[in-house]
Amino acid sequence: MEPPRPKKRMKTEAEVEPKQLLPDDLVLEIVARCPTIADVIRCAAASKPIRRGILHASFLRRFRGFLIRNGGEHGHGRPPVRKLLLGLYHQSSDPHRQPAFVSVSDGVNLPPTVAALPPAPNRDDDAGGSECQFGSYLLVASRRSLLVLRRRCKNGAKDHLVERHGIHPVELSVCNPTTGERRVLPPHDVHDMSHALLDVDPIAPSSFKLLVAELSEGDPSTLYVQIFSSEEGEWGPPLACPIANSRGDVEDSCEFNCAALRPRPVVVGDTVHWLCTTDFGDSILTWRWRGGGLAHEASIVKLPRGYKFGRPEKCLAVLPSTPGDAAGSQALLSLIVLDRGEIEVWARERSGAAGSTMKWKLWHRIQEASIPRPANFCDGWLSGAELSWFCEGSGTLFLQAGDETMSSLLLDLESMEVSKLEARKWELNPEPEFCPYEVDLLSYMMFVMKQF
């Protein structure tokens, strides 16, 4: 006789596993109307299908549009989707290592695995012993979640250089630490003295254009440019653009003006700007990368009349326009000047009838004593500092401290507060080259959501 089987215990209502009563697409429509990004991140933790849907470009576009229409999660006229300075990537002296990440002192502590760059492709497996011998990665540009890395091939064999690198023995790659994407670009024809990211899609940052520019010693009156398009997967034709001065004449001589290894341009609308030096002194070189025939000519913009020439420390920046500006919400080209413990911020605004002319205006003159700083900063901390990078999204200015024992300084141009990076987080490299990394809040979602 078989023993009696135990009766199955009925699960209580609290023990029954919850079931999703709505289809995923309808749930995502509801999530897209969350008032804050923090709420969306919480919803992403509900299930893997919802998380995948939230990270899809179509959802991010709907959610971004909802934030814009409703004034963002903060409202009160603030930018609907502000950007965050997460930290910086700095060069490693070891050519086999990727650039490392350092968080800003007041930023979120990101695990190294989250901020790690996508792995580099293995291009050293050629037969015949003519493999590439790359040097260290140099970080040359960043914008809207993308980083541009450059490394030089040290293999001097002529056949190898022509076959693998074309005219210039370098490799450029564009990577997105947020999504883990990395793209190695084909060889280019213009010597990449300067780099600028154009047309980066804030939702699908794998779509971009990269500009390389050259001012040749042999032809100092011509700007040479070439643009790579991620959509087409190739470089456009190299363009030779004569440089015209304010009188309309061709400039006799022009060269990039920078204390750093490479010029650091800023992009305002459809125009790229570089600090430069001409026969008449320091100026700004501009080139429109849109606009038909205008794209084949570069021009010179004079510095402000009130600007004291001879000041060594200056950089270009991008600032939001004033509420009454004729250009509406269009950003403004700005010049930041540092001299003897004083910072000047100049902006180039439209003036005259219907905003027909552009003029410089001094927005701020800031004394060192008026800048809030940590208690352990002694007087004179700003003297001798060097301007390094300007982060257009967060409005943060990187300064290299005059005191060699101090690490880089961060100056928030909105609050005018200064902070310091933790020097102990740097690798044992006396002067590492670095590049700031900032993302908008939607890309920040991807960073945070990598952890679950």
N, C-alpha and C positions, 0 to 999 in steps of 0.2 A: 504494500500500500504506500503510495507516494505521500510524502509529507505535504501538508497544506502550504501553498505558495503565499508569501507575504503580500498583503494587499498594497497596491500602489497608493501612495499618499498624494492626494490632490494638492497641487501648488496653490498657495494663497494668491490673492490678487497682487500683493506686493512682490511676490517672487516671480511672477510671470514676466518674461523679458519684454521690454517695451518694443513696439513695432512702429516704424515710420509710416504714418497714415497718408502722407502727401508724397507725390513723386519728387525726385531730386530737382528737376528743373523749376518746379514751383517753390520748393524750399529755397533755392538760390535766388529766386526773384524776391522773396521775403528778406533774405539776408542782405541783398543789395540795397535795401532801404534802411539798414541799421544806421543810427545817428552817429556812431563813432567807429573808428577803425578797430579799437579795442574789442568792441562787440563782435565784429566780423571775425577776429582772431579766435574769440571764444567759440563761435559757431563752427569754425574750422576743426576744432578738437572733437566735434560730435561724432564724425565718422570719416573714413578715408574717402568715400565717393564725394562727400560734401567738400572735403579739403581739396581734392583734385579739381572740383568745379570752381572753387574760390580762386585757385591759382591760375585758372584759364584766362587767357587774354580777353575773351568776350565778357566774362564776369567783371574783370577789373575795369574795363572801359565803362560798363554800366554803373558800377559803384563810384568811379571817379566822376562821372557825369552827375550822379545824384549829389555828391559832395559839393560840386561846383554850383549846381542849381540852388542848393540850400545853404550856401555860405560857409561850407566846411564844418568840421566838428567843433570849431571854436566860435565861428561867426564874427560879428562886430567888424567886418571889413578886412579881416586878416586873410592871407592867401588860403584858398580852399584846400590845397594839398601842399603843405609846406615840406621843405626838404630838411634832412638831418645829416649832420656831419658825424659819421660813425667813428672815424679815426683816420689812419693813414697806412699805406703799404710802403715799406722801405726796402732798399736794395740789399741783397746779401753779397758778401765778398766771394762766396763760393758760387761759381758759375753753374753748378749742378743743383742748386737749391732755388726754390721759388721765393719771390719777395714775401716777407713776413708782415703780419698785421699788428698794429698797435692801436688800442682803443683810446679815444680822447678821455681825459680825466673825469669829465662830467657826463660821459656817455654811458651807454649800456655795456655791461661786461659780456662780450660775445665769446663763446668757446672757440679755441683755435680751429677746431674742425669745421665750425660754421663759416668762419671768415677765410678759410683756406682757398687759395686760387685753384681753378680747374687745372688738372695735370697737363703738362706740355706734351705735345705729340712727339713721338720718337722719330727723329729724322736722321739718326746717326748710324743707320744700318746699311749704308751703301756698299756695294761690292767694289773691289778694286782698291780699297784703302784710301779713297778720296772723301772720307766722311767729313761732315762739318765739325769744326772745333769752336764752339760758341763761347763767348765771354759771358760776364754776368748780365742779368736783366737790368735794363734801365727803364724806369717808369717815366714816360714822357707826356702823358695826358690822361685826364679823367673827366667824365661828365655824365650825369644822370645814370649812375649805376655801372658805367663801363670804365674799364682801364685799358690803356694802350701800353704795351710792353715792347721794348726794342732790345735786340741783342745782336752783336756783331760776330760774323764768322771770321776766325783767324786763320783759316786754311788759305794759304797764298797761291795754291795751284790755279793757274789761269783757266784751264778747262773746267775745273770744279766751280769756280766763281761764276763763269758765264752760264753753265748748265743749271746751277741751283739758285743763283741769286741775281742774275742779269747784270745790270750796270753797277749796282751797289751791293757790297757783301754784307747785307743786314737782313734780319728777319723781323717783321712786325706782326704782332698778334693782338687781337682785341678780345678781352674776356669779361665775363659778367659773374662776379663772385656770388651774386644773389641767386642766379638760376643755374650756375655751374657750367655755362656755355663758354666755349673758347674757339676762336677762329684764327687760323694762321693765314695771313694775306699773301697773295702771289707777289713776285718781284715788281718793283716800281721803277720809273725812269727818272724821276726828279729826286735829287739828293734831299733827304728828309731832315733838314736843319730844324724845322718846326712842325708841330702836329696840332691839329684841332679837330675835335669831334663835332659833326654837324648833323642836324636832323635826326637826333636820337629819339625814338619813340618811347615816351615815358611808360607805356604799358607793355610794349614788346621791344625791349631795348636791344634785342638781337638785330633789329632793323636800324641801320645807321649809315652815315657817310663819314669817311675819314679824309681830311685834307693834309697833304704834306706840302711844305713850301721851302723855297730856296732863294737866297740872295747871293749870287755868285760874285766872287772877287773879279772874275774876268768880265762880268757884265753887270756892274753895280747899279745900272739904271733900269733893270728889268726884274720883275718878280716872277719866278717860275713856280707853278702850282700843278697839282694833280690830285684827283679825288677818287677814292675807292667807294663803290656802292655795294652794300651787302645784298641788296635785291638782285643786282645784275651779276654779282660775284666776280667783278673784275674792275681794274682801274680804267678811268676815262683817259682821254688823250692828254698829254702834258701841254700846258698853256704857258706861253710867254707873254707877260702883261707889262707893257711899258709903264713906268711910274711917273705920273704927272704931279707937279707941285701946284700950289694955290693959284699961281698965275696961268696955269694951263700948259706951261712948258714942260718938256721932259726933264726929269730930275737928273742931274749929272752923276750923283753918287748917293747910295743909300745902303745902310747895313743894319742888321738887327742889333738892338741895344739891350744887353742883359748881362747881369753879373753871374747868372746861373749858367749851367752847361748848355741849356737850350732855351730859346725864346718861349715865353708863355703867353700866347695870345688870348684874347677874350672874344666871344661871339655875341653880337647884339643883333637880333633879327637875322637879316640875310647878309651881314657884313662881319668880316674878321678884322681884328685890329692888333697891331704889334707896336711896341715901342721901338723906335729906330733912331739912327743918327744920320743926318744929311750934311751937306756942305754948310748949311745955315744953323746947325746945332740939332738938339734933340727935337724929335717930332713923333707923330704917330702915322704908321703906314696902314692903309685900309684897302680891302679888296672885297667887292661884292661877288658872292658865289652864286647869286641868282640875278636875273635881270637882263638876259639876252646879251646884247653887244657890250653892256657895261661890265660884264664879267671878264672881258679881255683887257681891262685897264685897271691899274692900281693908282691910288692917289695919296697925297700927303695932307695930314691935318696938323695945324700948328698947335702947340701947347698953349695954355691960358696966358694972357698977357700979364696977369698978376703973379704968375708962377716965377719964382726966383731961380733963374738958370744957374746951373752948376751944382744943384743939390744932387748928390749921388743916388739917394734911395727913393725910388718911385716904382709904381706898378699900376697896371690897368685893372679896372674892376667893372662889374655890372651892378647897377643899383636900380631899385624900383623907381618909377616916375612919381612925381608929385601929384596930388589929387587934381590940381588945376591944370596939369600939363596938357597941351593940345594933342599930344600923341596918345592920350588915354592911358591905358595900362602898359604901354610899351616901356621896356627897360631902357636905362640910360647908360651911355658910356661914361665911365668915371676915371679920374686920375687921382691916385693916392700918393702923397708926398710925405716923406719922413725926414726931418732935419732937426738936430739939437733938441731932442725931447719934445718935439711938436709934430702933430699930424694934421695935414690939410687934405680935405676931401673935395675935389672938384667934380662937377657933373656937366655934361654937354647937353643942353636943352634947346628945344625949338623956341624961336621968338619971332617977332614981327607979324605982319599980316598973314593969317592962316598958317602960322608956323613955317614960313618959307625959308628961314635961315636958322643956323645952328650956332649957339654961343655958349661959352664956358661960364659957369657960375660957381662961386665958392660956397659950398654947402656948410662945411664945418671946419673950424680950426680948434684943435683939441690939444690942451697942454698936458704934459705927463702927470702933473699933480691932480688933475681932474679925473683920471682913469682909475676906477676901483681895481685894486690888485691884492694878491695874497699878502699876509702880514710879514712873511719872510723876505719880501722884496725890498732892497735898499733903495734910497734915492738915486736917481740917475740910471735906473734899470733900462730906460728906453734909449738912452744915448748909446750909440754904437751898434744898435740893433739893425738887422738887415731884413728888408721885405722879401718874402719868399713866394708864397702862393696866396691867391685870393680864391675863396670858394663861393661861387656865385649863388648857389642854392641857399646856404645857411648864412651868408653875409659875414663869414669868418675870415680873418686875415692871419696868415701864419707869419711869425717873425722869428728869425734866427737871433738869439740873444747875443749881445756883445760880449758877455762873460762866457768863456769857453766851458766853464763848469756847469752851465745851465743848458737844459734841453730847449726844444722849440717852444715858443709862446703862442697862445691863441688869443686873438683880440676880436671880440664880438662887436661889430660896428654899429649894431642896433642898441645894445645895452651899454657899450663901451666898457665892458669888463674884460679883464685879462686872466687867463689861467695858464697852467704849465703842464706839459706832458711829463709823465713819469720816466725819468732817465733810465731807471733800472730795467725798464722793459725793452730797451734797445739791445740789439746784439752787440758783440764786441767788434764794432766797426767804428773807427774814429769819426768819419764824416759820411754817414750813409745818405745816399740820395733817396728822397721820399716823394710820395705823391698823395695828396689828401683824397679821401674817399667819402662821398656823401650820396645819399639816396633820398627819394621822396618817400612819403609814408606808405605808399602802396608797395614799393620795393622793400621797404623795411618789414612789411608783413611777411614777405617771402623769407627774409633773414630769420625772423622769429619762428616762423612755422617750419623751418628746416629741423627744428629741435624736437618735433613730435610728429 
